[in-house]
Amino acid sequence: MKIKRFAAFAASLALLAGTASCSSSVGQANTDDTPSAATSATTVPAETTTAQVTTVPAETKPAANVRKGSIFDAKGKLLVSAGEDGKRRVFADNYAVSFANIIAPMSEGFDLTFDKQLTTPMASDSSLGQSIKLTLDGDVQNEIYSYMESNNIVGTVVVLRTDGSIMAQVNYPSYDPNTVADQSPNDDLAWGDTGNKAFSNYEPGSCFKIMSEVIADKHGVYSVHDDGTWEVGGFPIVNWDHETNKGSYPIERSLSSAFVNSSNIFFAKAFDQIGADAVLADLSSIFHFGADDNIKCDFGELNNNIEIYCDDDLRRSAFGQSYVLTCPIYLAALGREAAFGDMVTPFVVKDIVDTNDSSVKIGSGSADNEVIASIPVDYRQNLLNGMSAVGSDIGVYVPGGYSFYAKTGTAEGWKGDFLYITGCARNNNDSGSSHWDSYDSYGETGSYVMVMEIQNPVAHGFEFASQSAGIYSSILNIVIGR
């Protein structure tokens, strides 16, 4: 069967150059049962693009001699300002380390991304650039970072509000940007060990099954034979419990059981039945995954990658392996769609404000509740039921007035195993379409989508993502407590 289309971004060409595949040319592949290198060896991920755009309009052209504006958090607390020379950026001591890898110019962060806006003169004082109030909460950012640091949680945590605003985007480890002499972009600080992991693409593992469940439901795949292992084309696909739970196999696996118990066999066989063309079309239209156009956020573009060169790639894509790559920010948007039915564009700019007084709004930030994808109504409830069961099974509990939905994922990649939990603490008073002028009282009606990625599971003795639920629960308590 000829695959008519697949989605990839340009950086994935580097992946193909060093990895054998079932096709000798990008974009033209016949599916067969010959596995690609990704099925038997780890895959080097395509890098997330560093080309960044902003949806925040600049009303006037930046002045060459303007003193660059400041960046504030959602509560108006200063994060970054101009130094005495008007050029060097100074990072507020209280927030410097926890924000460095998402905000500092040497990490290709917001201070660089929004340079045009920050150097656009204010109408009230043409010598000063406009300032930006972010959606991020500095105190939540700090508290999560401190928790990750004290518990050696190498990875990232992304917290998304219902309207698409990012409340926290924490990466550990980080660095003190005030001690870096050269403030120009630095590849090591931007994409190295202290880089922004929330915006970096890797295999998502079984969190991808949020999408696979809906696609299987849409195409009527509700039951398959599951032996715990499935050898096809010479390379086996296995379930995580095929050794520890041998007594339960073989079984006729239902879609509900497959999602809750995270069966790789079920979803591999489902994708095999549905076919590459239909799978790719559904991923694009329902989830904006691998779509021809990237997700354009105010802080940059989210580039999801899926490439299918043979039948084995298609099967392994169903559980977030092979040539499937995405980032935790996208998983947060996916978690929002799973809980409410619609995916909205993530954003970080709340308002344009007066540099001398962050409480004075002088311009609008990015649009909220911008819907970019939707799950058809008929397939929403089965997914919610499954995510509710997973949330209960892993032992994450939320306060009264909230419902919790989750999916875990263990990804095998070129850097080792990464563990993911994508969850949503949905406020029972949240309609999914509310607007907030400020986030001071957000907790009264708002929900929290939280994605945790752990990149050093061995240091904690973790083999599966479900084992990290205690850490996830502790961080979620920090978020809801605010």
C-alpha positions in Angstrom: 0.0 0.0 0.0 1.3 3.4 -0.9 1.3 6.1 1.8 -0.1 9.2 0.2 1.1 11.6 2.9 2.9 11.8 6.2 3.9 14.7 8.4 7.5 15.7 9.3 9.4 18.8 9.9 12.7 19.8 8.2 14.9 18.9 11.1 13.9 15.3 10.8 16.0 15.0 7.7 19.0 14.7 10.1 17.3 11.8 11.7 16.9 10.0 8.4 20.5 10.7 7.4 21.8 8.5 10.1 19.0 6.0 10.4 18.0 3.2 8.0 14.4 3.1 7.0 12.0 1.2 4.8 12.2 3.8 2.1 15.1 5.4 0.4 13.4 8.8 0.0 11.4 11.0 2.3 7.7 11.0 1.7 7.4 8.1 -0.6 7.3 4.7 1.1 5.5 1.4 0.5 4.4 -0.2 3.7 5.5 -3.8 4.2 6.6 -5.9 7.1 10.2 -5.0 7.1 10.9 -3.0 10.3 12.7 0.3 10.2 15.8 0.9 12.3 13.5 2.7 14.8 11.9 -0.6 15.8 15.2 -2.3 16.8 17.3 0.6 17.8 16.8 3.9 19.5 15.9 6.9 17.4 17.7 10.2 17.4 14.9 12.8 17.7 14.4 15.7 15.4 15.2 18.9 17.1 12.5 21.3 18.0 12.7 24.4 15.8 14.2 27.5 17.3 12.5 29.8 14.9 10.0 31.7 17.1 7.1 33.9 16.3 4.8 36.1 18.3 1.1 36.7 17.9 1.4 39.9 19.9 1.1 42.9 17.5 3.6 45.7 17.6 1.8 49.0 16.8 4.9 51.0 16.0 8.4 50.2 14.8 11.0 49.7 17.5 13.3 52.6 18.1 17.0 52.1 18.0 17.7 53.9 21.3 14.7 52.8 23.3 15.4 51.3 26.7 14.0 47.7 26.5 10.9 47.0 28.5 10.5 44.5 31.3 8.8 41.1 31.7 6.5 40.5 34.6 4.7 37.4 35.9 0.9 37.0 36.0 0.7 38.8 39.3 2.9 41.7 38.2 6.1 40.6 39.9 9.2 41.7 38.0 11.2 38.9 36.3 13.5 40.7 33.9 14.4 44.4 33.4 17.1 46.5 31.7 20.4 47.1 33.6 21.9 50.5 34.4 23.6 50.6 31.0 20.2 50.1 29.3 21.4 47.1 27.5 22.3 44.2 29.7 19.3 42.3 31.0 19.0 41.8 34.8 17.0 38.9 36.1 15.2 39.3 39.4 17.1 37.2 42.0 14.0 35.5 43.4 13.0 34.1 40.0 16.2 34.1 38.0 17.0 30.3 38.2 13.5 28.9 37.9 12.8 31.0 34.8 16.2 31.1 33.1 15.7 28.3 30.6 12.4 29.7 29.3 13.0 33.5 29.5 16.7 34.3 29.2 18.0 35.3 25.7 21.0 32.9 26.1 18.4 30.1 26.3 16.6 31.6 23.3 13.7 32.4 25.7 10.9 34.9 25.9 13.2 37.9 26.3 14.6 37.2 22.8 11.2 36.0 21.3 9.4 39.2 22.3 12.3 41.6 21.6 10.3 43.5 19.0 7.5 44.2 21.4 9.8 45.0 24.3 11.6 47.6 22.2 8.5 49.2 20.8 8.3 52.7 22.5 5.4 53.4 24.9 3.1 56.2 23.9 3.6 57.8 27.3 7.4 57.7 27.1 9.1 57.1 23.8 12.4 56.4 25.6 11.0 53.3 27.2 10.0 50.1 25.5 6.6 48.4 26.3 6.5 45.7 28.9 4.9 42.3 28.9 2.9 40.5 31.6 3.1 36.8 31.2 0.5 34.2 32.1 3.1 32.3 34.3 2.9 32.5 38.0 6.3 33.1 39.5 5.6 31.7 42.9 4.2 28.4 41.4 7.2 28.3 39.1 9.6 28.6 42.0 7.8 26.1 44.3 7.7 23.4 41.6 11.4 24.1 40.7 12.4 23.8 44.4 10.5 20.5 44.7 12.2 19.1 41.6 15.6 20.3 42.8 15.3 18.9 46.3 14.1 15.5 44.9 16.5 15.4 41.9 13.7 15.3 39.3 15.5 15.9 36.0 12.9 16.8 33.5 10.0 19.2 33.1 6.6 20.1 34.4 4.1 22.1 32.3 0.9 23.5 33.8 -1.8 24.7 31.4 -5.0 26.6 32.3 -8.3 25.9 30.6 -8.0 29.0 28.3 -4.7 27.8 27.0 -2.5 30.0 29.1 0.6 28.4 30.6 0.7 28.8 34.3 4.1 27.1 34.8 6.8 25.7 32.6 9.6 24.4 34.9 12.8 22.7 33.8 15.3 21.1 36.1 18.3 21.6 36.2 18.6 25.3 35.4 21.3 28.0 35.9 21.7 31.5 37.2 21.5 33.8 34.1 22.9 36.8 36.1 26.3 34.9 36.3 26.6 34.4 32.5 28.8 37.1 31.0 27.7 36.7 27.3 23.9 37.1 27.1 23.7 36.1 23.4 22.0 32.8 22.4 24.0 29.8 23.5 23.2 26.3 22.2 24.3 24.6 25.4 22.1 26.7 27.5 19.2 26.6 25.0 19.2 22.9 24.2 21.7 21.2 26.5 21.2 19.7 30.0 19.9 23.0 31.3 17.8 23.8 28.3 14.0 24.0 27.9 12.8 20.4 28.0 9.2 21.5 27.8 9.7 22.7 24.2 12.0 19.8 23.1 10.6 16.9 21.1 11.0 13.3 22.2 9.0 10.1 21.9 5.8 10.5 24.1 5.3 6.8 24.8 1.8 5.7 25.8 0.5 9.2 26.3 0.0 9.0 22.5 -2.7 6.4 23.3 -5.0 9.3 24.1 -5.2 9.9 20.4 -5.1 6.2 19.5 -8.1 5.5 21.7 -10.2 8.0 19.9 -9.1 6.8 16.5 -9.8 3.2 17.4 -13.3 4.3 18.7 -14.0 6.3 15.5 -13.2 3.3 13.3 -15.1 0.8 15.4 -12.1 -1.3 16.7 -13.5 -2.4 20.1 -11.9 -5.9 20.6 -8.7 -7.7 19.5 -7.0 -10.9 20.5 -4.1 -10.1 22.9 -1.4 -12.7 23.7 0.8 -10.1 25.6 3.3 -10.4 22.7 2.9 -10.1 19.0 5.7 -11.1 16.7 5.2 -9.8 13.2 7.9 -9.2 10.6 10.6 -10.7 12.9 10.4 -8.1 15.7 8.0 -8.6 18.6 5.7 -6.0 20.1 5.1 -6.6 23.8 2.9 -5.3 26.6 4.5 -3.9 29.7 3.1 -6.7 31.8 3.7 -9.6 29.5 6.2 -11.2 31.9 4.8 -10.2 35.2 1.2 -11.0 34.3 1.5 -14.1 32.1 -1.5 -15.8 33.8 -3.9 -13.3 32.3 -2.9 -14.0 28.7 -4.3 -14.7 26.1 -7.4 -12.5 26.3 -9.9 -10.9 24.1 -9.0 -7.3 24.9 -11.6 -4.6 24.8 -10.9 -1.0 23.9 -11.6 0.2 27.4 -9.3 -2.4 28.9 -6.6 -1.6 26.4 -6.5 2.0 27.3 -6.7 1.6 31.1 -4.1 -1.3 31.1 -2.1 0.4 28.3 -1.9 -2.5 25.9 0.5 -2.0 23.1 -0.8 -5.0 21.3 -4.4 -3.7 21.0 -3.4 -0.3 19.6 -0.8 -1.7 17.2 -3.4 -4.1 15.8 -6.0 -1.3 15.7 -3.7 0.9 13.6 -2.8 -2.1 11.4 -6.5 -2.6 10.7 -7.3 1.1 10.2 -4.4 1.8 7.9 -1.8 4.5 7.6 -3.8 6.9 5.4 -6.8 7.0 7.8 -4.6 7.2 10.9 -2.6 10.1 9.6 -5.7 11.9 8.5 -7.4 11.5 11.9 -4.3 12.6 13.8 -4.2 15.8 11.7 -7.8 16.7 11.7 -8.8 15.6 15.2 -5.6 16.4 17.1 -3.6 18.8 14.9 -0.8 16.2 15.2 1.5 15.9 12.2 -0.7 18.5 10.4 0.7 20.3 7.4 0.8 23.5 9.4 2.5 23.7 12.7 0.7 25.0 15.9 1.7 28.7 16.0 1.9 29.8 19.6 3.0 33.3 20.7 6.3 31.8 22.0 7.1 29.7 18.9 5.8 26.8 16.9 4.9 23.3 18.1 6.2 20.8 15.6 4.8 17.3 16.0 6.4 14.5 14.0 5.2 11.2 12.7 6.8 9.4 9.8 5.7 6.0 8.5 7.9 4.0 6.2 6.6 0.5 6.7 3.8 -1.4 8.5 6.0 -1.8 11.6 6.4 1.9 12.0 2.6 2.3 11.8 2.0 -0.3 14.5 4.6 1.2 16.9 3.3 4.7 16.3 0.1 3.6 18.0 1.9 3.6 21.3 4.1 6.7 20.8 7.3 5.0 19.5 9.1 4.7 16.2 9.2 8.1 14.4 6.7 9.8 16.7 8.0 12.9 18.4 6.4 15.7 20.4 7.0 18.0 23.4 5.4 18.3 26.8 3.7 21.6 25.9 1.8 19.8 23.1 0.9 17.0 25.5 -0.6 19.7 27.8 -2.7 20.9 24.9 -3.7 17.3 24.2 -4.7 16.8 27.9 -6.9 19.9 27.7 -8.6 18.5 24.5 -9.1 15.1 26.2 -10.8 16.7 29.2 -12.9 19.3 27.4 -13.2 18.0 23.8 -11.4 21.0 22.2 -7.7 21.7 21.9 -6.7 25.4 22.3 -3.5 27.1 21.4 -1.1 27.5 24.3 0.1 31.0 25.0 2.2 33.0 27.5 1.5 36.7 26.9 -1.4 37.9 29.0 -1.1 41.7 28.6 1.1 44.5 27.3 1.7 46.8 30.2 3.3 50.1 31.3 7.0 49.6 32.1 6.7 51.9 35.1 3.6 50.3 36.4 2.8 46.7 35.5 -0.8 47.1 36.7 -1.5 49.5 33.9 -2.6 47.7 30.7 -1.7 49.4 27.5 -2.4 46.6 25.0 -3.9 43.2 24.6 -1.9 40.0 24.8 -2.5 36.7 22.9 -6.0 35.4 22.2 -7.3 32.9 24.7 -9.6 29.9 24.0 -8.4 29.7 20.4 -9.7 26.3 19.3 -7.5 24.5 16.8 -8.8 20.9 17.0 -11.8 19.0 18.4 -12.7 15.4 19.3 -16.0 14.5 17.7 -18.7 14.4 20.3 -19.5 10.7 19.9 -16.0 9.7 20.9 -15.4 11.9 23.9 -17.0 10.0 26.7 -15.2 6.7 26.2 -11.9 8.5 26.4 -13.0 10.4 29.6 -14.0 7.1 31.2 -10.7 5.6 30.4 -8.7 8.6 31.7 -10.8 8.7 34.9 -10.0 5.0 35.5 -6.3 5.6 34.9 -6.3 8.6 37.3 -7.9 6.5 40.0 -5.6 3.5 39.4 -2.4 5.4 39.8 -3.6 6.9 43.1 -3.7 10.6 42.3 -6.4 12.3 44.3 -7.7 15.8 43.9 -9.8 18.0 46.3 -13.5 18.0 46.3 -15.0 19.9 43.4 -12.4 18.5 41.0 -12.4 15.4 38.8 -9.1 13.9 37.7 -8.2 12.4 34.3 -4.9 11.0 33.3 -2.7 8.8 31.0 0.7 7.5 31.8 3.5 6.9 29.3 6.9 5.2 29.3 9.0 6.1 26.3 12.1 4.3 25.1 14.3 6.8 23.2 17.8 7.6 22.3 18.5 9.3 25.7 17.0 6.4 27.7 13.6 5.9 29.2 11.4 9.0 29.8 8.4 8.8 32.0 5.3 10.9 31.4 2.0 11.6 33.1 -0.5 13.8 31.3 -3.4 14.7 33.6 -6.2 17.2 34.1 -7.6 18.3 37.4 -11.0 19.5 36.0 -12.9 21.9 38.2 -16.6 20.9 38.2 -17.5 24.6 37.8 -15.4 24.9 34.6 -17.4 25.3 31.4 -14.3 25.1 29.2 -15.0 28.4 27.6 -14.4 31.0 30.4 -12.3 34.1 30.1 -10.2 35.5 32.9 -9.1 39.2 32.9 -6.7 38.2 35.6 -5.9 34.9 37.3 -6.1 36.0 40.9 -9.3 34.0 41.5 -8.7 31.4 38.8 -8.9 28.5 41.3 -12.6 29.2 42.0 -13.7 27.9 38.6 -10.6 27.0 36.6 -9.0 23.6 35.8 -5.3 22.6 35.6 -3.8 20.4 33.0 -0.4 19.1 34.1 2.3 17.2 32.2 5.3 15.8 34.0 8.3 14.4 32.2 11.0 12.6 34.2 14.3 12.0 32.3 16.1 10.2 35.1 13.8 7.4 36.2 16.7 5.1 37.1 17.8 7.4 39.8 14.5 6.9 41.5 14.2 3.2 40.9 11.3 3.8 38.5 10.6 1.4 35.6 7.2 2.5 34.6 5.5 5.9 34.6 2.8 4.8 37.1 5.5 4.5 39.7 6.1 8.2 39.5 2.5 9.1 40.5 3.5 10.1 44.0 5.8 12.8 42.6 3.1 13.9 40.2 0.6 14.1 43.0 2.9 16.3 45.2 3.5 18.7 42.4 -0.2 18.8 41.5 -1.0 19.7 45.1 1.4 22.7 44.8 -0.6 23.8 41.7 -4.1 23.4 43.1 -3.0 24.8 46.4 -2.3 28.1 44.7 
